Amino acid sequence: MRPGHFGEKFLWGVSSCPYQHEGGYNGDGEPQNNWAAWERSGKVARSGRSVDFWNRYEEDFDRAEMMGLTGFRLGVDWTRIQPEAPPSEFQEAAVDRYVDMICALRARNLEPLITLCHFTTPQWLGADPWLDESTPHVFSAFERKLWEVMNRKLTSRGVAPPTWFITINEPNMLAACTYNVGAFPAGRRAWWAAALCALQTMLEAHVRVRREIHALYAEHPDWGKPKLTFNNFASDLYWMDKMLLDVLEGARVTEGSEPILAFLTDRYREFTRAYRAMDFPHHGLFSEAIGELIKQVQHGLSRKFLHESTFSRLVPLVRERRDDQVVDYISFDYYDPFVGNAVRLPSFSDLRLGRVGLREWLTQSLTTKWWDWKALPRGLRFFVERYATEYPHLPILIAENGMAERRCHPGESCALRTDQQSRSYFIRQHVGEVQKLAAEGLPLIGYFHWSLTDNYEWGTYDPRFGLFGIEFGSKDLARIARDEGGDVPWEAYAEMIAKGRVA
């Protein structure tokens, strides 16, 4: 296969998230994040020990090394490090544990991909932190101070500081799930206007954090040069996915009197033309019709709610440094990106996913669940080619890709996925597509599978995403290599990497 672009070693990895994997949040005497109230009220399942990654990270890193992986996406959690509001000191033990984790990754030749904010925020920041104009300043100051401390500790041990960072995980999904769908905690539900406000605040936070981390590393040339981005959930809804990167680029390249919305509208038209020209798998007239309807509704809402003032803080901030890139590489998460597949008839069986109000239940039960998401490896080409065409100077990394199965509960029959796919088959199809795209010369530099193990999935343990299964009712939370049907997905991933390794 061709060597990776931009002189980068291709990263084969797995992804994790502090709240979803570490365990030890929101209980008595534990760090409290913005999901604590929902956990206490019973609106969602308790996260509890999760998979106890906080204490068992070394054995999970051993599994990643055994598979031949070269990267590991690791979250460094704000809540755990600073559980009390400033001017409280950092929790030294938590800082040291994350330093230990990075050292352990380096010892196994696993490149750390560090996530700074993976959906959750400290409880002291409030119920709606991304509606507060002060949050980007607080967040960026925290990250600069943290990484000065962390990197000094790392270099004192002779370990290189991290290079690769994701500032905010899936800002498009965080805004939508919080203010449009009601699946994530919030202080208020103001729907579209609140979602747009949150998006601007998160993008501002990304810009400020990126500048602070670059400035910090510039003061310490021996730390290398950092690379920061954010990763959206890939979607064919332009105004809730690609628009986020385009608005940053538009602010950078347009003149002061030139409207940002004109730039975005032009990008929207190009995106739509390219999408319609692609030969996507057909999933039925219903899904196709629903998808077109949702796109038209969203486009109409965007025209109604999007104004130049929507980005009144973001645009001037970016234009302060026009010559500065807004991201150092492009990253996205790829599951089922086609909105037409996201709608289904309500299912009463999902009532046990949480005690929610009627509006939230209707919204959530009309949308497909993790195990309903369709496997569409060919769709990867559209997103990779689109970004490579419009941002040819930037490498591309797939930060998440995975397949869910529904967990079997005692007394229930185990329902297979409707497409009958095994996880191994899914991996072979998607990793094979990544290898094909890289061999064609597209600027891919990494692929990270979600996830090494099953995990807590935003209020429930029902979805199973792991290459290794977990029996959450067990005391030892053993990692299970073979699923109920005899599939061994970690072996499939390891074999695909070994057979078609990208240089």
Residue pairs with C-beta under 8 A, 6 or more apart in sequence:
1 435
1 438
1 439
1 500
1 501
1 502
1 503
2 438
2 439
2 441
2 502
2 503
3 502
3 503
4 10
4 395
4 438
4 443
4 444
4 445
4 502
4 503
5 395
5 441
5 443
5 444
5 445
6 395
6 443
6 445
8 395
8 445
9 70
9 111
9 503
10 70
10 438
10 444
10 445
10 446
10 501
10 502
10 503
11 70
11 71
11 111
11 113
11 397
11 445
11 446
11 447
11 448
12 68
12 69
12 70
12 71
12 446
12 447
12 497
12 501
13 64
13 69
13 70
13 71
13 72
13 73
13 110
13 111
13 113
13 446
13 447
13 448
13 449
14 64
14 69
14 72
14 73
14 448
14 449
14 450
14 451
14 452
14 467
15 73
15 113
15 399
15 400
15 448
15 449
15 450
15 451
16 53
16 72
16 73
16 74
16 75
16 451
16 452
16 455
17 75
17 115
17 118
17 119
17 169
17 455
18 25
18 75
18 76
18 77
18 79
18 80
18 118
18 120
19 25
19 33
19 35
19 47
19 50
19 75
19 77
19 79
19 118
19 119
19 120
19 456
20 47
20 50
20 118
20 451
20 455
20 456
20 457
20 458
21 50
21 51
21 53
21 451
21 453
21 455
21 456
22 50
22 52
22 53
22 54
22 77
22 80
23 47
23 48
23 49
23 50
23 51
23 52
23 53
23 54
23 55
24 30
24 31
24 49
24 50
24 54
25 31
25 32
25 33
25 35
25 36
25 47
25 79
25 80
26 32
26 33
26 35
26 36
26 39
26 40
26 46
26 47
27 46
27 48
31 77
31 79
31 80
31 83
31 122
32 79
32 83
32 122
32 123
33 79
33 120
33 121
33 122
33 123
34 120
34 121
34 122
34 123
34 125
34 127
34 129
34 185
35 44
35 47
35 120
35 185
35 459
36 123
37 185
38 44
38 185
38 459
39 45
39 46
39 47
41 355
42 355
43 354
43 355
43 356
43 459
44 354
44 458
44 459
44 460
45 354
45 456
45 459
45 460
45 461
47 456
48 456
49 477
50 455
50 456
51 453
51 454
51 455
51 456
51 470
51 477
52 477
53 60
53 453
54 97
56 477
57 101
57 104
58 104
59 479
60 452
60 453
60 479
61 72
61 104
61 105
61 108
61 110
62 108
63 452
63 468
63 479
63 490
64 72
64 108
64 110
64 452
65 108
65 109
65 110
66 494
67 467
67 490
67 493
67 494
67 497
68 494
68 497
68 498
69 110
69 497
70 109
70 110
70 111
71 110
71 111
71 112
71 113
71 446
71 448
72 105
72 110
72 111
72 112
72 113
73 113
73 114
73 115
73 166
73 399
73 400
73 448
74 98
74 101
74 102
74 105
74 112
74 113
74 114
74 115
75 114
75 115
75 116
75 118
76 98
76 114
76 115
76 116
76 146
76 150
77 94
77 118
77 120
78 116
78 117
78 120
78 121
78 122
78 139
78 142
79 120
79 121
79 122
79 123
80 91
80 94
81 90
81 91
81 94
81 95
81 98
81 146
82 88
82 90
82 91
82 122
82 142
83 91
83 122
83 124
84 124
85 122
85 124
85 125
86 138
86 142
90 145
90 146
90 149
95 146
95 149
95 150
95 153
96 153
98 150
99 150
99 153
99 154
99 157
102 112
102 150
102 154
102 159
102 162
103 154
103 157
103 159
105 111
105 112
106 112
106 159
106 160
111 163
111 164
112 162
112 164
113 162
113 164
113 165
113 166
113 397
113 399
113 446
113 448
114 162
114 164
114 165
114 166
115 165
115 166
115 169
116 143
116 165
116 166
116 167
116 168
116 209
117 139
117 167
117 168
117 169
117 205
118 169
119 169
119 170
119 174
119 184
119 458
121 129
125 132
125 135
125 138
126 132
126 187
127 185
127 186
127 187
127 188
128 186
128 187
128 188
128 194
128 198
129 135
130 174
130 175
130 178
130 197
130 198
130 201
130 202
130 205
131 194
131 197
131 198
131 201
132 201
133 201
133 313
135 201
135 205
136 201
136 204
136 205
136 207
136 208
136 209
137 208
139 205
139 208
139 209
140 205
140 208
140 209
140 211
140 212
141 212
143 209
143 212
143 213
144 212
144 213
144 215
144 216
147 161
147 213
147 216
148 216
150 161
151 161
151 216
151 220
151 223
154 160
154 161
155 161
155 222
155 223
160 223
160 224
161 217
161 223
161 224
162 226
163 224
163 225
163 226
163 227
164 226
164 227
164 329
164 397
165 213
165 226
165 227
165 228
165 229
166 228
166 229
166 230
166 231
166 331
166 399
167 205
167 206
167 209
167 210
167 228
167 229
167 230
168 174
168 202
168 205
168 206
168 230
169 230
169 231
170 231
170 232
170 233
170 333
171 198
171 199
171 202
171 203
171 206
171 230
171 232
171 244
172 199
172 232
172 233
172 235
172 240
172 241
172 244
173 232
173 233
174 184
174 198
174 202
175 195
175 196
175 198
175 199
175 202
175 240
176 195
176 240
177 183
177 184
177 458
178 184
178 185
178 186
178 194
178 195
178 198
179 186
179 189
179 190
179 191
179 192
179 194
179 195
179 198
180 191
180 192
180 195
181 360
181 363
181 364
181 367
182 189
182 356
182 357
182 359
182 360
182 363
182 364
183 360
183 363
183 364
183 458
183 459
184 458
186 194
188 194
192 301
192 305
193 305
196 305
196 306
196 310
199 244
200 310
200 311
200 313
200 314
202 230
203 230
203 244
203 247
203 248
203 314
204 313
204 314
204 317
206 228
206 230
207 248
207 314
207 317
207 318
207 326
208 317
209 228
210 228
210 326
210 327
210 328
211 321
211 324
213 226
213 228
214 226
214 228
217 223
217 224
217 225
217 226
226 328
227 328
227 329
228 327
228 328
229 327
229 328
229 329
229 330
229 331
229 397
230 244
230 327
230 331
231 331
231 332
231 333
231 399
231 400
232 241
232 242
232 244
232 245
232 332
232 333
233 241
233 332
233 333
233 335
233 337
234 241
234 332
234 333
234 334
234 335
234 337
234 379
234 383
235 241
235 337
235 339
236 275
236 291
236 295
236 337
236 338
236 339
237 294
237 295
237 298
237 339
238 267
238 268
238 271
238 272
239 268
239 298
239 299
239 301
239 302
239 306
240 298
241 337
242 267
242 271
242 386
243 264
243 267
243 268
245 326
245 327
245 330
245 391
246 263
246 264
246 267
247 260
247 264
247 311
247 314
248 314
248 318
248 326
248 327
249 326
249 391
250 260
250 263
250 264
250 267
251 260
251 311
251 314
251 315
251 318
251 319
251 326
252 318
252 319
252 322
252 324
252 326
253 263
253 322
254 260
254 263
256 319
259 308
260 308
260 311
260 315
261 306
261 307
261 308
264 306
267 390
268 299
270 390
271 386
274 382
274 385
274 386
274 389
275 382
278 381
278 382
280 338
280 376
280 378
280 379
280 382
281 376
281 378
282 288
283 338
283 340
283 341
283 374
287 338
287 340
287 341
287 343
288 340
289 340
290 339
290 340
290 343
291 338
291 339
291 340
291 341
292 340
294 339
294 340
294 342
294 343
295 339
308 315
318 326
325 394
327 394
328 394
329 394
329 395
329 396
329 397
329 445
330 387
330 391
330 394
330 395
330 396
330 397
331 396
331 397
331 398
331 399
332 383
332 387
332 396
332 398
332 399
333 398
333 399
333 400
333 401
333 450
334 379
334 380
334 383
334 398
334 400
334 401
334 430
335 373
335 400
335 401
335 402
336 342
336 368
336 373
336 374
336 375
336 376
337 376
337 379
337 383
338 374
338 376
338 379
341 368
341 372
341 373
341 374
342 367
342 368
343 366
343 367
343 368
344 366
344 367
344 368
344 372
345 366
346 362
346 365
346 366
347 365
348 365
350 364
350 365
350 369
351 361
353 364
353 459
353 460
353 462
354 459
354 460
356 364
369 404
369 406
369 463
370 404
370 457
370 462
370 463
370 465
371 404
371 405
371 406
371 417
371 463
372 418
373 403
373 404
374 419
375 403
375 419
375 421
375 426
375 429
375 430
377 429
377 430
377 432
377 433
378 433
380 398
380 430
380 433
380 434
380 437
381 433
381 437
384 396
384 437
384 442
384 444
385 442
387 394
387 396
388 396
388 442
388 443
392 443
394 443
395 443
395 444
395 445
396 442
396 443
396 444
396 445
397 444
397 445
397 446
397 447
397 448
398 434
398 444
398 446
398 447
398 448
399 446
399 448
400 448
400 449
400 450
401 430
401 447
401 448
401 449
401 450
402 449
402 450
402 451
402 465
403 417
403 421
403 423
403 426
403 465
404 457
404 463
404 464
404 465
405 416
405 417
405 423
405 463
405 464
405 483
406 414
406 415
406 417
406 462
406 463
406 464
407 454
407 461
407 462
407 463
407 464
408 414
408 484
414 484
422 485
422 487
422 489
423 467
423 483
423 487
423 489
423 492
424 487
424 488
424 489
424 491
424 492
425 492
427 449
427 489
427 492
427 493
427 496
428 492
428 496
431 447
431 493
431 496
431 497
431 500
432 496
432 500
434 444
434 447
435 496
435 500
435 502
437 444
438 444
438 502
439 502
444 502
449 467
449 493
450 465
451 465
451 466
451 467
452 466
452 467
452 468
453 466
453 467
453 468
453 469
453 470
453 479
454 461
454 464
454 465
454 466
454 468
454 469
454 470
454 472
455 465
455 466
455 470
457 463
457 465
461 472
467 489
467 490
467 493
468 479
468 480
468 481
468 490
469 479
469 480
469 483
470 477
470 478
470 479
470 480
471 477
471 478
471 480
481 488
481 490
482 488
483 489
